[in-house]
């Protein structure tokens, strides 16, 4: 069985991204007819293992914690509040497991 091709754009979930920026992103990008859904995720926030997230390996480590993220459900609520017509996909769980991410749901 083949599924139709869909396009989703990830929404930055780091704590330095303000909810107002998420709402603006949802209003502008989420309103595009070329975007089927906005993608919100939990857990996988970077490729650096915590032991490697040091300024000598990644300069951003001096100012950012790589595991400080917004809750995906709260962030999706801000986005859908700004653009109720936008599609949303929320994934969570085992980011490095084989197969597709665990999908909580699609609005």
C-alpha positions as semicolon CSV with decimal commas, in nm:
position;residue;x (nm);y (nm);z (nm)
1;X;0,000;0,000;0,000
2;X;0,144;0,335;-0,094
3;X;0,060;0,654;0,087
4;X;0,033;0,998;-0,072
5;X;0,340;1,218;-0,052
6;X;0,309;1,479;0,221
7;X;0,529;1,767;0,329
8;X;0,594;1,853;0,691
9;X;0,814;2,127;0,831
10;X;0,980;2,084;1,169
11;X;0,920;2,356;1,425
12;X;1,218;2,452;1,641
13;X;1,150;2,334;1,994
14;X;1,447;2,473;2,184
15;X;1,361;2,682;2,488
16;X;1,510;2,996;2,336
17;X;1,238;2,988;2,068
18;X;0,956;3,202;2,200
19;X;0,593;3,088;2,179
20;X;0,527;3,407;1,979
21;X;0,782;3,292;1,719
22;X;0,609;2,953;1,702
23;X;0,276;3,128;1,644
24;X;0,424;3,348;1,371
25;X;0,578;3,043;1,203
26;X;0,244;2,862;1,212
27;X;0,059;3,160;1,064
28;X;0,303;3,211;0,776
29;X;0,449;2,874;0,683
30;X;0,154;2,668;0,804
31;X;-0,076;2,866;0,576
32;X;0,115;2,757;0,264
33;X;-0,073;2,516;0,037
34;X;0,260;2,336;-0,012
35;X;0,290;2,240;0,356
36;X;0,066;1,959;0,481
37;X;0,163;1,974;0,846
38;X;0,391;2,129;1,104
39;X;0,606;1,872;1,283
40;X;0,653;1,893;1,660
41;X;0,875;1,641;1,834
42;X;0,995;1,544;2,175
43;X;1,320;1,380;2,281
44;X;1,552;1,412;1,980
45;X;1,698;1,759;2,015
46;X;2,044;1,720;1,871
47;X;2,306;1,483;1,744
48;X;2,559;1,551;2,021
49;X;2,575;1,311;2,313
50;X;2,567;1,501;2,642
51;X;2,933;1,411;2,708
52;X;3,034;1,576;2,377
53;X;2,824;1,890;2,417
54;X;3,116;2,108;2,527
55;X;3,240;2,442;2,390
56;X;3,554;2,280;2,251
57;X;3,337;2,052;2,033
58;X;3,041;2,280;1,966
59;X;3,079;2,656;2,027
60;X;2,703;2,687;2,090
61;X;2,748;2,473;2,401
62;X;2,884;2,780;2,578
63;X;2,541;2,946;2,563
64;X;2,282;2,671;2,498
65;X;2,180;2,355;2,678
66;X;2,118;2,099;2,403
67;X;1,839;1,924;2,594
68;X;1,622;2,217;2,701
69;X;1,311;2,193;2,491
70;X;0,951;2,304;2,493
71;X;0,687;2,040;2,551
72;X;0,568;1,930;2,206
73;X;0,200;1,936;2,303
74;X;0,219;2,288;2,448
75;X;0,414;2,414;2,147
76;X;0,160;2,260;1,909
77;X;-0,120;2,427;2,105
78;X;0,044;2,769;2,053
79;X;0,082;2,700;1,681
80;X;-0,273;2,573;1,632
81;X;-0,408;2,862;1,836
82;X;-0,244;3,097;1,585
83;X;-0,349;2,894;1,281
84;X;-0,628;2,642;1,352
85;X;-0,629;2,530;0,989
86;X;-0,265;2,414;0,998
87;X;-0,199;2,043;1,010
88;X;0,013;1,919;1,300
89;X;0,208;1,602;1,364
90;X;0,348;1,531;1,708
91;X;0,606;1,259;1,749
92;X;0,771;1,132;2,063
93;X;0,963;0,843;2,197
94;X;1,251;0,640;2,063
95;X;1,433;0,867;1,818
96;X;1,701;0,616;1,720
97;X;1,482;0,307;1,695
98;X;1,439;0,153;1,350
99;X;1,127;0,247;1,162
100;X;0,917;0,563;1,163
101;X;0,887;0,781;1,474
102;X;0,606;0,706;1,714
103;X;0,322;0,933;1,616
104;X;0,095;1,065;1,886
105;X;-0,148;1,205;1,637
106;X;-0,225;1,427;1,348
107;X;-0,476;1,708;1,377
